[in-house]
Amino acid sequence: MRLLDFLQNLPLPAMFLCTLGIALAFCWTILMVVRLCIRSLVRDPTVPLPIRDTIIGALSAIFALMMAFSAAGIWSDTLQAQTAVQRESNALENIVALAGSLPPDLAEKVKESVHEYSSKVVERDWPAMARKIDLNDPVYEISDQVLVDLLSGISLEHERVANLPTLAPLMNQIIEARSARLARITLANAGVTGAQWIAMFMLALAALLAVAVCNNHHFGMQAASMNLYALAATAAFFVLLAHDRPFVGSISVSPAPIEHLTTTK
C-alpha cells in the first residue's frame, strides 16, 4: 500500500501532521455530505434525528477492539528486532575472534567471508526488509549463501582443524548468525496486515458518520465532536504507523551493529 509506505517513511512530526490532515479531510467531507443529504430529504436540520447515540459507543468499542487486536505484538517487535540484529552482530564478531586460532590462510578466508556477508546484509537485506519483501525472495539468498559457503569451506578443511578446541564454537557461531538472520528477516515481514488497516479505516469512517448523523441538529456540537473524534483516531493510527514495521521509518532498527563489520580486516 503506497500511502502506508509514504507515511511510514516520514519523520514523526510530518507523519502525524499528514495523518491528521487526512483524518480532517474525511471528517469535513462526511460532515458536509451528511448535512446536504439531510437537507435534500426536506427535514428540519434543527430537529434531532430519531437515531440513538449509543451507536457511536458501539462503533467506537469495535474500533478500539480492532486497534488493540491489530497492535497486539507490534510493541515488542522493535525490541525483538534489535535483539536479533545484536545477536547476529555478536555472532559475527565471535567468528572473527575465533578465526584467530585457525591456520593463517583459513583465518583470512573466514574474515573475508564475514566482511562480505556484512556488506551484503547492509547493501541488500536492509533495503529489501524496508520494502517488506517476502523472506523466501532470492534477494536474501545472496547474503545467506556467504555463510553457507563458509560452513562448507571449514568442513572441507576438517583434517587440518579437527584437533582445534575452537572449531566447535566457531561452527556454532556461524549457525547462530544464520539463526539471528532468519529472525531478523521474519520480523521485517511482521506487523499489521492490509486487511486490518482497511477494517480499522472503515470502522473509523463509520464512527465519524454516526457522530455526524447523531449531532446534525447542532452544527457547533457536530463539528466539535467530529473534529475531536478525528483527532483521537489520528493519535491511534499515528502510534500504529510509527511502530508497525521495525525496519522502516525514523525510529527503525539501524544496521549499525553489523555495518561496522564491513570494514573488519
C-alpha positions in Angstrom: 0.0 0.0 0.0 1.7 3.1 -1.3 0.1 5.5 1.1 1.3 3.5 4.1 4.8 3.3 2.7 4.8 7.1 2.2 3.5 7.8 5.7 5.8 5.4 7.5 8.9 6.8 5.8 8.2 10.3 7.0 9.8 11.9 10.1 7.5 11.6 13.1 6.2 15.2 13.2 5.4 15.1 9.4 3.8 11.6 9.8 1.5 12.9 12.5 0.5 16.1 10.5 -0.1 14.1 7.3 -2.3 11.6 9.2 -4.2 14.4 10.9 -4.7 16.2 7.6 -6.1 13.0 6.0 -8.4 12.5 9.1 -9.7 16.1 9.0 -10.3 15.9 5.2 -12.5 12.8 5.7 -14.1 14.4 8.8 -15.3 17.5 7.0 -16.2 15.6 3.8 -18.5 13.4 5.9 -19.9 16.4 7.8 -20.8 18.3 4.6 -22.3 15.2 2.9 -24.5 14.4 5.9 -25.8 18.0 6.2 -26.5 18.1 2.4 -28.2 14.7 2.4 -30.5 15.7 5.4 -31.4 19.0 3.7 -32.2 17.1 0.5 -34.7 15.0 2.4 -36.6 18.1 3.3 -36.0 17.7 7.0 -35.6 20.5 9.5 -31.8 20.4 10.3 -32.5 21.7 13.8 -34.6 18.7 14.8 -32.7 15.7 16.1 -32.9 12.6 14.0 -34.5 9.5 15.6 -31.2 7.7 15.9 -29.8 6.8 19.2 -26.3 8.0 20.0 -25.5 4.6 21.5 -24.4 3.6 18.0 -21.4 5.8 18.4 -20.4 4.0 21.6 -20.9 0.6 19.8 -18.8 1.6 16.8 -16.1 3.1 19.0 -15.9 0.0 21.1 -15.5 -2.2 17.9 -12.9 0.3 16.6 -10.9 0.1 19.9 -11.0 -3.7 19.9 -9.8 -3.8 16.3 -7.0 -1.4 17.2 -6.0 -3.5 20.2 -6.1 -6.7 18.2 -4.0 -5.2 15.4 -1.5 -3.7 17.8 -1.0 -6.9 19.8 2.6 -7.9 19.4 3.9 -4.9 17.5 5.1 -3.2 20.7 7.7 -5.9 21.2 8.6 -6.4 17.6 11.1 -3.5 17.6 12.8 -4.9 20.8 12.9 -8.4 19.2 14.3 -6.9 16.0 17.0 -5.0 17.9 17.9 -8.2 19.8 18.1 -10.3 16.6 20.4 -7.7 15.0 22.6 -7.6 18.1 22.7 -11.4 18.2 23.8 -11.5 14.6 26.4 -8.9 15.2 27.8 -10.7 18.3 27.9 -14.0 16.4 29.9 -12.4 13.5 32.3 -10.7 16.0 32.8 -14.1 17.7 33.5 -15.7 14.3 36.2 -13.2 13.6 37.7 -13.7 17.1 37.7 -17.5 16.9 39.2 -17.4 13.4 42.5 -16.3 15.0 43.1 -19.9 16.1 42.9 -21.2 12.6 45.7 -21.6 10.1 46.6 -18.2 8.7 45.2 -18.8 5.2 41.9 -20.2 6.6 41.6 -17.4 9.1 41.9 -14.8 6.4 39.2 -16.6 4.4 36.9 -16.5 7.4 37.5 -12.8 8.0 36.9 -12.0 4.3 33.6 -14.0 4.4 32.4 -12.0 7.5 33.3 -8.8 5.7 31.5 -9.9 2.5 28.4 -11.1 4.5 28.2 -7.8 6.4 28.4 -5.8 3.3 25.7 -7.7 1.5 23.4 -7.5 4.6 23.7 -3.7 4.7 23.5 -3.2 0.9 20.8 -5.8 0.0 19.0 -7.1 3.1 18.1 -3.8 4.7 16.5 -2.2 1.6 14.6 -5.4 1.0 13.4 -5.5 4.6 12.3 -1.9 4.3 10.2 -2.9 1.3 8.8 -5.8 3.3 9.9 -8.3 0.6 9.0 -11.9 1.4 11.6 -13.9 3.3 11.8 -16.5 0.6 12.7 -14.0 -2.1 16.1 -14.7 -3.8 17.4 -11.3 -2.7 18.0 -12.8 0.8 19.8 -15.8 -0.5 22.8 -13.8 -1.6 23.9 -13.0 1.9 22.9 -16.4 3.4 25.0 -18.1 0.7 28.1 -16.5 2.1 27.5 -18.2 5.5 26.7 -21.5 3.8 29.8 -21.4 1.8 31.8 -20.5 4.9 30.4 -23.6 6.7 31.2 -25.8 3.7 34.7 -24.3 3.4 35.6 -25.0 7.0 34.1 -28.5 6.8 36.4 -29.3 3.8 39.4 -28.3 6.0 38.3 -30.7 8.7 41.6 -32.7 8.6 43.6 -29.6 9.3 41.5 -28.1 12.1 39.8 -31.2 13.6 42.0 -31.0 16.7 41.4 -27.3 17.4 39.3 -26.8 20.5 37.8 -23.6 18.9 36.4 -25.5 15.9 33.1 -26.4 17.5 32.4 -22.9 19.0 33.3 -21.4 15.6 30.8 -23.6 13.8 28.2 -22.9 16.4 28.6 -19.1 16.0 28.1 -19.4 12.2 24.9 -21.3 12.8 23.9 -18.7 15.4 24.5 -15.9 12.9 22.2 -17.7 10.4 19.5 -18.2 13.1 19.6 -14.5 14.1 19.5 -13.5 10.4 16.3 -15.6 9.9 14.7 -14.0 13.0 15.6 -10.5 11.6 14.0 -11.1 8.2 10.9 -12.7 9.7 10.3 -9.7 12.0 10.7 -7.4 8.9 7.6 -9.1 7.4 5.5 -8.9 10.6 3.1 -6.1 11.5 -0.4 -5.1 10.7 -1.9 -6.6 7.6 -3.6 -4.8 4.8 -6.9 -6.3 5.8 -6.5 -5.0 9.3 -5.7 -1.5 8.1 -8.8 -1.5 5.8 -11.0 -2.7 8.7 -9.8 0.0 11.1 -10.2 2.6 8.4 -13.8 1.6 7.7 -14.7 1.5 11.4 -13.3 4.9 11.9 -15.3 6.3 9.0 -18.4 4.6 10.3 -18.0 6.1 13.7 -17.4 9.6 12.2 -20.6 9.1 10.2 -22.5 8.1 13.3 -21.3 11.2 15.2 -22.3 13.4 12.2 -25.8 12.0 12.0 -26.5 12.0 15.7 -25.4 15.6 16.2 -26.8 17.0 13.0 -29.3 19.2 14.8 -26.5 21.4 16.3 -23.8 22.4 13.8 -21.3 23.6 16.5 -21.6 20.4 18.5 -21.5 18.3 15.4 -18.3 20.0 14.1 -16.6 19.9 17.6 -17.5 16.2 18.2 -16.3 15.1 14.8 -13.0 17.0 15.0 -12.3 15.6 18.4 -13.1 12.1 17.2 -10.8 12.6 14.1 -8.0 13.8 16.4 -8.4 10.7 18.7 -8.4 8.4 15.6 -5.3 10.2 14.3 -3.4 9.6 17.5 -4.3 5.9 17.4 -3.3 5.5 13.8 -0.1 7.5 14.3 1.1 5.1 17.0 0.4 2.1 14.8 2.1 3.7 11.8 5.2 4.6 13.8 5.7 1.1 15.4 4.2 -1.2 12.7 7.4 -2.1 10.9 10.7 -2.3 12.9 12.9 -1.7 9.9 11.0 1.3 8.4 10.8 4.9 9.5 12.7 7.4 11.6 12.6 5.0 14.7 13.6 1.9 12.7 16.2 -0.6 13.8 19.6 0.5 12.5 22.1 -1.8 10.7 25.0 -0.1 12.7 25.9 -3.2 14.8 26.6 -5.1 11.6 27.7 -2.2 9.4 30.9 -1.7 11.4 31.9 -5.2 10.5 32.1 -4.3 6.8 35.5 -2.7 7.5 36.8 -5.6 9.5 40.2 -6.8 8.3 
